[in-house]
Amino acid sequence: MPSYSEMATKGMMANSSFGRGASRQAIAKYISGVLGKDCNNGALRRALTAGIASGLFEFGKTKSRFVATSAGKKAVAPKKK
């Protein structure tokens, strides 16, 4: 089962419109709809905060939007065999 930071990164990459970033609500909707998993909002907020601190995510156009950095995109990229 993927972690919330991995699921959030996938949600950001799918919903990041024109470089503005994806909102927490849009990421939660992606997790619930596309990935088919109930989204725990507290866990998602903690994952976003930890991702900002570790450099996997950064704020988008506003403080309520999030964008995956290149390091975050590499973390969810499929491993080459």
C-alpha positions as YAML, in Angstrom:
chain: A
units: angstrom
residues:
- id: 1
  name: MET
  ca: [0.00, 0.00, 0.00]
- id: 2
  name: PRO
  ca: [1.50, 3.36, -1.00]
- id: 3
  name: SER
  ca: [2.13, 6.02, 1.61]
- id: 4
  name: TYR
  ca: [0.14, 9.24, 1.73]
- id: 5
  name: SER
  ca: [3.13, 11.21, 0.44]
- id: 6
  name: GLU
  ca: [3.32, 8.95, -2.63]
- id: 7
  name: MET
  ca: [-0.41, 9.22, -3.23]
- id: 8
  name: ALA
  ca: [-0.26, 13.01, -2.73]
- id: 9
  name: THR
  ca: [2.59, 13.28, -5.25]
- id: 10
  name: LYS
  ca: [0.57, 11.36, -7.83]
- id: 11
  name: GLY
  ca: [-2.41, 13.60, -7.11]
- id: 12
  name: MET
  ca: [-0.31, 16.74, -7.55]
- id: 13
  name: MET
  ca: [1.09, 15.51, -10.85]
- id: 14
  name: ALA
  ca: [-2.44, 14.71, -12.10]
- id: 15
  name: ASN
  ca: [-4.13, 17.93, -10.88]
- id: 16
  name: SER
  ca: [-1.42, 20.58, -11.15]
- id: 17
  name: SER
  ca: [-3.07, 22.92, -13.62]
- id: 18
  name: PHE
  ca: [-0.75, 25.29, -15.47]
- id: 19
  name: GLY
  ca: [1.92, 25.21, -12.77]
- id: 20
  name: ARG
  ca: [-0.34, 26.67, -10.10]
- id: 21
  name: GLY
  ca: [-0.33, 23.49, -8.04]
- id: 22
  name: ALA
  ca: [-3.06, 21.28, -6.64]
- id: 23
  name: SER
  ca: [-5.13, 22.06, -3.58]
- id: 24
  name: ARG
  ca: [-5.46, 19.66, -0.64]
- id: 25
  name: GLN
  ca: [-9.10, 19.10, -1.55]
- id: 26
  name: ALA
  ca: [-8.19, 18.18, -5.14]
- id: 27
  name: ILE
  ca: [-5.50, 15.77, -3.91]
- id: 28
  name: ALA
  ca: [-7.98, 14.14, -1.50]
- id: 29
  name: LYS
  ca: [-10.53, 13.80, -4.32]
- id: 30
  name: TYR
  ca: [-7.88, 12.15, -6.52]
- id: 31
  name: ILE
  ca: [-6.95, 9.68, -3.76]
- id: 32
  name: SER
  ca: [-10.60, 8.78, -3.15]
- id: 33
  name: GLY
  ca: [-11.69, 8.65, -6.78]
- id: 34
  name: VAL
  ca: [-8.82, 7.38, -8.87]
- id: 35
  name: LEU
  ca: [-6.89, 5.32, -6.34]
- id: 36
  name: GLY
  ca: [-10.08, 4.00, -4.73]
- id: 37
  name: LYS
  ca: [-8.92, 4.52, -1.15]
- id: 38
  name: ASP
  ca: [-10.71, 6.42, 1.61]
- id: 39
  name: CYS
  ca: [-8.71, 9.56, 2.29]
- id: 40
  name: ASN
  ca: [-7.85, 10.32, 5.91]
- id: 41
  name: ASN
  ca: [-7.57, 14.12, 5.89]
- id: 42
  name: GLY
  ca: [-5.38, 14.26, 9.00]
- id: 43
  name: ALA
  ca: [-2.86, 11.85, 7.51]
- id: 44
  name: LEU
  ca: [-2.89, 13.77, 4.22]
- id: 45
  name: ARG
  ca: [-2.21, 17.08, 6.01]
- id: 46
  name: ARG
  ca: [0.68, 15.50, 7.95]
- id: 47
  name: ALA
  ca: [2.12, 14.05, 4.72]
- id: 48
  name: LEU
  ca: [1.91, 17.44, 2.99]
- id: 49
  name: THR
  ca: [3.57, 19.20, 5.93]
- id: 50
  name: ALA
  ca: [6.34, 16.60, 6.12]
- id: 51
  name: GLY
  ca: [6.82, 16.75, 2.34]
- id: 52
  name: ILE
  ca: [7.23, 20.53, 2.45]
- id: 53
  name: ALA
  ca: [9.80, 20.19, 5.25]
- id: 54
  name: SER
  ca: [11.77, 17.47, 3.45]
- id: 55
  name: GLY
  ca: [11.74, 19.19, 0.06]
- id: 56
  name: LEU
  ca: [9.52, 16.69, -1.78]
- id: 57
  name: PHE
  ca: [6.79, 19.31, -2.22]
- id: 58
  name: GLU
  ca: [6.71, 23.07, -2.44]
- id: 59
  name: PHE
  ca: [3.95, 25.61, -2.30]
- id: 60
  name: GLY
  ca: [2.28, 26.48, -5.59]
- id: 61
  name: LYS
  ca: [0.84, 29.84, -6.53]
- id: 62
  name: THR
  ca: [-0.63, 30.23, -3.04]
- id: 63
  name: LYS
  ca: [0.08, 28.65, 0.34]
- id: 64
  name: SER
  ca: [-2.95, 26.37, -0.09]
- id: 65
  name: ARG
  ca: [-1.64, 24.77, -3.31]
- id: 66
  name: PHE
  ca: [1.12, 22.21, -3.57]
- id: 67
  name: VAL
  ca: [3.54, 21.22, -6.35]
- id: 68
  name: ALA
  ca: [5.77, 18.15, -6.46]
- id: 69
  name: THR
  ca: [9.46, 18.98, -6.85]
- id: 70
  name: SER
  ca: [11.79, 16.98, -9.07]
- id: 71
  name: ALA
  ca: [12.91, 15.01, -6.00]
- id: 72
  name: GLY
  ca: [9.29, 14.17, -5.22]
- id: 73
  name: LYS
  ca: [8.64, 13.03, -8.79]
- id: 74
  name: LYS
  ca: [11.72, 10.80, -8.69]
- id: 75
  name: ALA
  ca: [10.49, 9.21, -5.45]
- id: 76
  name: VAL
  ca: [7.33, 7.88, -7.12]
- id: 77
  name: ALA
  ca: [8.89, 7.01, -10.47]
- id: 78
  name: PRO
  ca: [8.89, 3.28, -11.21]
- id: 79
  name: LYS
  ca: [12.19, 1.59, -10.44]
- id: 80
  name: LYS
  ca: [14.18, 0.37, -13.44]
- id: 81
  name: LYS
  ca: [15.14, -3.27, -13.32]
...
